[in-house]
Amino acid sequence: MPKKKPSDDDALALVLSDLKGEVPVSDLCRKYRVSTATYYKLRDHFIAGEVQGLQNNGKTNQVKALELRIKNLERALGRKPLEVEVLKKRKISSLTNFSSRF
């Protein structure tokens, strides 16, 4: 039986099936047509990813960067109405000063 690299979905199903503990690893490997060495690599990769997710409160670095960008953009957007108001007052003031000259 030729061995193959499983798809991401199959790899996840394989690891989760083993973690449930209902079927021996050898049977799972046979079902998904992977070697036991491949299974253990997949399992270790899966567990390492889960630990990293827990350490980051389930957020990847990309998600954290995007949240920071959103926060900065919201802060900048919040300043815009104030800037518009200041510019309007300056415009009115400059128009008043200009018209009083004539």
Beta strands, then each sheet from edge to edge (+ up, - down):
end
